[in-house]
């Protein structure tokens, strides 16, 4: 497949009704502000982050042991555990379970893993009707789009967008862009599908080795309906979601909702420990490149991620480009360090969609060094010769200029002088990417170097007299 062009995709988002950009940025930054307020309410917040990081590191270091413990407990609870090496094997296992039960309709809750495996198109081409029951996922499904955010799949849409879409699909009132009304429309058309479904499916926020339970954390209750109403239940679980026990789960529950949406806790924290009476529960444990990443000493910390999306909510690039621009299952900063591990050539440009400001690492509840890993992926792209010709030429030119102060000052002064006299059409041309969506700042009358030379150029630091007994030839720190 062709490499994802995040810049071009972002441009499409920015040019499609400019008010979308402002609405999206306001919404996402609001989540960051709510996260900060919620964190300040917990005096031991930083201690919790450190503890969660250590729990993840311990579990990943003993992953095989905890996976076997989970399988043993889950089997004792009456569940059936399956192992999938990759996305195709996961999809085939799910399909085989459904066909063995003559199931033709499946309702499922939000699951980034099934998006990663592209399970829905796999099943639909084989005659299985799949219905997303999460409100955001259902909105995206009806619009034939993937999720634009890890927590809120349809955050990129405004309420009016959803009203238009529901009018087109369900015939509801397109003039009522009221979230409560739209949620009722969704409920009226989805609940009958849940009641009639042959099978239900959930993802997993955590899988507890101690109890053999799959844990989901939701606000809508759709995971409980999808997992409990049909007699046949399937849970898709990435192997990195394993944690040791309930004590460790409590740590992550305190961090997850606060980091994701600024809530103290979500409405539902559900433990799926076994099948309902007369039913079946299947758990599919999925690798899909995770063990390979775990073996990489540079990038294994990305497996600590608990899918809170806090890094997305603080990222200036994500907030202004939209989630669909990344062309990937995982977007934003966490996507920049996970997607190249899945397909380095297709996602080779993603690590450059970052300012490396470090805010993503600062808000991560499990202390993943995200910005450092983004930089490390850039080094990989350079070492493997995956830079685009244009980018490589630009980097060479920038390196030559920035490594020679006189050359840099000459270029900066010439650029400022040109901006002061060039006509508007010349400044805002196709070659000026900055000016496509914002005004170029006014140029200063003089550079800092010029100001310093004029005001401080002749200044010399006062000579220091060595203290008594001190060696005047000794370099002081």
C-alpha positions in Angstrom: 0.0 0.0 0.0 1.1 3.6 -0.6 2.5 5.5 2.3 0.0 7.5 4.3 0.2 11.2 3.5 -1.0 12.7 6.8 -0.3 16.3 5.6 -2.5 15.9 2.6 -5.3 14.2 4.6 -5.1 17.0 7.2 -5.5 19.6 4.5 -8.7 17.9 3.4 -10.0 18.1 7.0 -9.1 21.8 7.3 -10.7 22.8 4.0 -13.9 20.9 4.7 -16.1 23.5 6.4 -13.5 25.5 8.5 -15.8 25.6 11.5 -15.1 21.9 12.0 -11.5 22.7 12.8 -12.4 25.2 15.5 -15.1 23.0 17.0 -12.8 19.9 17.1 -9.9 21.8 18.6 -12.2 23.3 21.3 -13.7 19.9 22.2 -10.4 18.1 22.3 -8.5 20.8 24.3 -11.5 20.9 26.7 -10.9 17.2 27.5 -7.2 18.1 28.2 -8.3 20.8 30.6 -10.8 18.5 32.3 -8.1 15.9 32.7 -5.8 18.4 34.4 -8.6 19.5 36.8 -9.4 15.8 37.7 -5.7 15.1 38.2 -5.3 18.0 40.6 -8.1 16.5 42.8 -5.9 13.5 43.5 -2.9 14.5 45.7 -1.1 11.2 44.9 -1.7 11.5 41.1 2.0 11.3 40.2 2.6 8.4 42.5 -0.3 6.6 40.8 1.3 7.2 37.4 4.6 5.8 38.6 2.9 2.8 40.2 0.8 2.1 37.0 4.0 2.3 34.9 5.8 -0.2 37.2 2.8 -2.6 37.2 2.8 -2.6 33.4 6.5 -3.1 33.2 6.3 -6.0 35.6 3.4 -7.6 33.8 5.0 -7.2 30.4 8.3 -8.7 31.8 6.3 -11.8 33.0 3.7 -11.7 30.2 3.8 -15.5 29.4 3.1 -16.4 33.1 0.2 -14.0 33.5 -1.4 -15.1 30.1 -1.2 -18.7 31.2 -2.7 -17.8 34.6 -5.5 -15.9 32.9 -6.3 -18.9 30.6 -6.4 -21.3 33.5 -8.8 -19.1 35.5 -11.0 -18.2 32.6 -11.3 -21.9 31.6 -12.2 -22.7 35.2 -14.9 -20.0 35.0 -16.4 -21.8 32.0 -15.0 -19.6 29.2 -13.2 -21.0 26.2 -9.8 -19.4 25.4 -8.4 -19.1 21.9 -5.0 -17.8 20.8 -4.5 -15.7 17.6 -1.1 -14.9 16.2 -2.3 -12.2 13.9 -5.3 -10.3 12.6 -6.3 -12.9 10.0 -6.2 -15.7 12.6 -8.3 -13.6 15.0 -10.9 -12.9 12.4 -11.0 -16.5 11.3 -11.5 -17.7 14.9 -14.4 -15.3 15.4 -15.9 -16.4 12.1 -15.6 -20.1 12.9 -17.3 -19.5 16.3 -20.2 -17.7 14.6 -20.6 -20.2 11.8 -20.5 -23.1 14.3 -23.5 -21.6 16.1 -25.2 -20.6 12.8 -25.0 -17.0 13.9 -25.7 -14.4 11.2 -26.0 -11.2 13.2 -23.4 -9.9 15.6 -23.7 -6.8 17.9 -20.4 -5.5 19.3 -19.2 -2.7 21.6 -16.3 -0.4 20.8 -13.0 -2.3 20.3 -9.9 -0.8 18.9 -8.5 -4.3 18.5 -11.2 -5.4 16.1 -10.6 -2.1 14.2 -6.9 -3.0 14.1 -7.8 -6.5 12.8 -10.4 -5.0 10.3 -12.7 -7.7 11.6 -16.0 -6.0 10.5 -15.3 -6.0 6.7 -13.9 -9.6 7.1 -17.2 -10.8 8.6 -19.5 -8.7 6.4 -18.0 -10.1 3.2 -18.8 -13.6 4.6 -22.4 -12.8 5.2 -22.3 -11.8 8.9 -24.2 -8.6 9.8 -22.2 -6.6 12.3 -23.8 -3.7 14.3 -21.7 -1.3 16.3 -23.6 -0.4 19.5 -21.3 2.4 20.8 -22.9 5.7 19.8 -19.7 7.1 18.3 -18.8 3.8 16.5 -22.3 3.5 15.1 -22.2 7.1 13.7 -18.9 6.3 12.0 -20.2 2.9 10.7 -23.2 4.6 9.2 -21.0 7.1 7.5 -18.6 4.4 6.3 -15.6 5.9 8.3 -13.2 4.5 10.8 -12.9 6.0 14.3 -11.4 9.5 14.5 -10.5 9.3 18.2 -9.7 6.4 20.5 -12.2 7.2 23.1 -14.8 9.2 21.1 -14.8 7.8 17.6 -17.1 10.5 16.2 -15.5 13.5 18.0 -14.6 14.9 14.6 -18.3 15.4 13.8 -20.5 18.2 15.1 -24.0 17.5 16.4 -25.4 19.0 13.2 -23.3 16.5 11.2 -24.9 13.7 13.2 -28.4 15.1 12.8 -27.9 15.2 9.0 -26.6 11.6 9.0 -29.4 10.2 11.2 -31.9 12.0 9.0 -30.4 10.3 5.9 -30.3 6.9 7.5 -33.3 6.9 10.0 -35.4 9.7 8.8 -35.1 11.7 12.0 -35.5 15.5 12.3 -32.4 17.0 10.6 -33.1 20.3 12.4 -32.7 18.8 15.9 -29.0 18.8 16.5 -29.6 18.0 20.2 -27.3 15.3 21.6 -30.0 13.9 23.9 -32.5 13.6 21.0 -29.9 12.0 18.8 -29.0 9.5 21.5 -32.6 8.5 21.7 -32.8 8.1 17.9 -29.7 5.8 18.1 -31.3 3.8 21.0 -34.6 3.3 19.2 -32.9 1.8 16.1 -30.2 -0.2 17.9 -31.9 -1.8 20.8 -34.1 -4.1 18.5 -30.9 -5.2 16.8 -29.3 -6.1 20.2 -32.4 -8.1 21.2 -32.5 -10.0 18.0 -28.7 -10.6 17.7 -27.4 -14.2 17.4 -24.1 -13.2 19.1 -22.5 -10.4 21.1 -18.9 -9.1 21.2 -16.8 -6.8 23.4 -13.3 -5.7 23.5 -11.4 -5.3 26.7 -9.9 -2.5 28.7 -8.2 -5.0 31.0 -8.0 -8.7 31.5 -7.3 -9.8 35.1 -5.1 -12.9 35.4 -6.1 -13.5 39.1 -9.8 -13.9 38.2 -9.9 -14.8 34.5 -12.3 -11.9 33.9 -12.4 -9.5 31.0 -13.1 -5.9 32.2 -14.8 -3.2 30.1 -15.1 0.5 31.1 -17.9 2.3 29.4 -20.5 5.1 29.9 -23.3 3.9 27.7 -23.7 0.3 29.0 -23.6 -1.0 25.4 -20.8 -3.4 26.3 -23.1 -5.0 29.0 -25.9 -5.3 26.5 -23.7 -6.7 23.7 -22.0 -9.1 26.1 -25.0 -10.3 28.1 -28.2 -10.2 26.0 -27.1 -12.8 23.3 -26.3 -16.2 24.6 -23.1 -16.4 22.6 -20.4 -13.9 23.8 -17.0 -13.3 22.3 -14.3 -11.1 23.8 -11.3 -9.9 21.8 -8.3 -9.1 24.0 -4.9 -7.9 23.1 -2.3 -9.8 25.1 -0.9 -6.5 26.5 -4.2 -5.9 28.3 -3.3 -8.5 30.9 -2.8 -7.2 34.5 -2.0 -9.3 37.6 -5.0 -8.8 39.9 -7.8 -6.7 41.3 -5.5 -4.6 43.4 -3.7 -3.5 40.2 -7.0 -3.0 38.4 -8.0 -0.4 41.1 -4.9 1.7 40.2 -5.8 1.8 36.5 -9.4 2.5 37.1 -8.5 5.6 39.1 -6.3 6.8 36.2 -8.3 5.8 33.1 -11.4 7.9 33.2 -9.6 11.0 34.6 -7.0 10.8 31.9 -9.5 10.2 29.1 -12.4 12.6 29.8 -11.8 14.2 33.1 -14.4 12.1 34.9 -13.7 10.6 38.3 -15.1 7.3 37.1 -17.2 6.0 34.2 -20.8 4.7 34.6 -20.0 1.0 34.1 -16.9 -1.0 35.1 -18.0 -4.5 34.1 -16.3 -7.9 34.8 -17.1 -10.6 32.3 -15.9 -13.7 34.2 -17.9 -16.5 32.6 -20.8 -17.3 30.3 -24.4 -16.6 31.2 -26.6 -19.5 32.1 -27.1 -21.7 29.0 -24.7 -19.6 27.0 -21.1 -19.6 25.9 -18.2 -17.2 26.4 -15.2 -17.2 24.1 -12.0 -15.1 24.8 -9.6 -14.6 21.9 -6.1 -13.5 23.0 -4.4 -11.7 20.2 -0.7 -11.1 19.5 -0.7 -9.4 16.1 2.9 -8.1 16.4 2.8 -7.4 20.1 5.5 -9.9 21.1 7.7 -8.7 18.3 7.4 -5.2 19.7 8.0 -6.4 23.2 11.3 -7.8 22.1 12.4 -4.4 20.8 14.3 -2.5 23.6 13.5 0.8 22.0 9.8 0.6 21.5 8.4 -2.0 23.9 7.1 0.8 26.4 4.3 1.6 23.9 2.7 -1.7 25.0 2.0 0.0 28.4 -0.8 2.1 26.7 -4.2 1.8 28.3 -6.0 3.6 25.4 -7.0 6.7 27.4 -6.2 9.1 24.5 -4.8 11.7 26.8 -1.9 12.1 24.4 -4.3 12.9 21.6 -6.2 15.5 23.6 -3.0 17.5 24.3 -1.3 17.1 20.9 -1.4 20.4 18.8 -1.0 18.4 15.6 -3.8 16.0 16.3 -6.2 18.8 17.4 -5.7 20.7 14.2 -5.5 17.8 11.7 -8.2 15.5 12.9 -8.0 11.8 13.6 -8.8 10.5 10.1 -5.8 12.3 8.7 -3.5 9.7 10.1 -5.0 6.9 7.9 -4.4 4.5 10.8 -6.2 2.6 13.5 -4.3 4.4 16.2 -3.9 8.1 15.7 -2.2 11.0 17.4 1.1 10.6 19.4 0.4 6.9 20.4 -0.3 6.2 16.7 3.0 7.7 15.7 4.9 5.0 17.8 2.6 2.0 17.3 1.6 2.1 13.6 5.2 2.1 12.2 5.8 -1.1 14.2 2.9 -2.7 12.2 4.0 -1.4 8.8 7.1 0.7 8.7 6.8 1.6 5.0 3.1 2.6 5.0 3.4 4.7 8.1 6.9 6.1 7.6 5.7 9.7 7.5 3.7 9.6 10.8 6.6 10.1 13.2 7.1 13.5 11.6 3.6 14.7 12.5 4.8 16.0 15.9 6.4 19.0 17.3 8.2 16.9 19.9 7.0 19.2 22.7 6.8 16.4 25.2 3.2 17.2 26.4 2.1 13.7 25.3 4.6 12.1 27.7 3.7 14.5 30.5 0.0 13.5 30.5 0.4 9.7 29.8 -1.0 7.9 32.9 1.5 5.1 32.5 4.5 7.3 31.8 5.3 6.2 28.3 8.2 8.2 26.9 6.1 9.0 23.8 8.0 12.0 22.4 11.3 10.2 22.8 10.0 7.2 20.9 8.7 9.4 18.1 12.2 10.8 17.7 13.6 7.2 17.8 11.3 6.3 15.0 12.6 9.2 13.0 16.1 7.8 13.5 14.9 4.4 12.2 13.4 6.1 9.1 16.7 7.8 8.4 18.8 4.7 9.0 16.5 2.5 6.8 16.5 5.1 4.0 12.8 5.7 4.3 12.9 9.5 4.2 11.1 11.0 1.2 13.4 12.6 -1.3 11.8 16.0 -0.6 12.2 15.6 3.2 15.7 14.4 2.9 16.7 17.3 0.8 15.0 19.7 3.2 16.8 18.2 6.2 20.2 18.4 4.5 19.7 22.0 3.6 18.4 22.8 7.1 21.3 20.9 8.7 23.8 22.9 6.6 22.3 26.2 7.4 21.7 25.6 11.1 25.2 24.3 11.7 26.8 27.6 10.5 25.6 30.6 12.5 26.6 33.1 9.9 24.7 31.3 7.2 21.6 31.0 9.5 21.7 34.7 10.3 22.0 35.6 6.6 19.1 33.4 5.7 16.9 34.8 8.5 17.7 38.4 7.7 17.1 37.9 4.0 13.8 36.1 4.7 12.6 38.9 6.9 13.6 41.5 4.4 11.7 39.6 1.6 8.5 39.2 3.7 8.4 43.0 4.2 8.4 43.8 0.5 6.9 40.8 -1.3 3.2 41.1 -2.5 0.5 39.0 -0.9 0.2 36.5 -3.8 3.9 35.7 -3.6 3.9 35.1 0.2 0.7 33.0 0.2 1.6 30.7 -2.7 1.6 26.9 -3.0 5.1 26.6 -1.7 4.2 28.3 1.6 2.6 25.5 3.6 2.4 27.7 6.8 0.3 30.3 5.0 -2.3 27.9 3.7 -4.3 28.0 6.9 -2.9 30.9 8.9 -1.4 34.4 8.5 2.4 34.7 8.4 3.5 36.6 11.5 4.7 40.2 11.0 8.5 40.3 10.6 10.4 42.0 13.4 12.3 45.2 12.6 15.6 43.4 13.6 16.7 40.0 14.6 17.8 39.2 18.1 21.4 38.9 16.9 21.2 42.4 15.4 19.6 43.8 18.6 22.3 42.1 20.7 25.1 43.4 18.6 23.7 46.9 18.8 23.0 46.9 22.6 25.4 44.4 24.1 28.0 43.8 21.4 30.8 45.6 23.3 29.9 44.3 26.7 32.5 42.1 28.4 31.9 40.1 31.5 33.9 41.6 34.5 37.2 39.9 35.3 36.9 37.7 38.4 39.7 37.8 41.0 40.5 34.3 42.3 39.5 33.7 45.9 42.2 33.5 48.5 43.9 30.1 48.3 42.3 29.2 45.0 44.3 28.1 42.0 43.7 30.8 39.3 44.3 28.1 36.6 41.6 25.9 37.9 38.4 25.8 35.7 35.5 26.5 38.0 32.2 24.7 37.1 
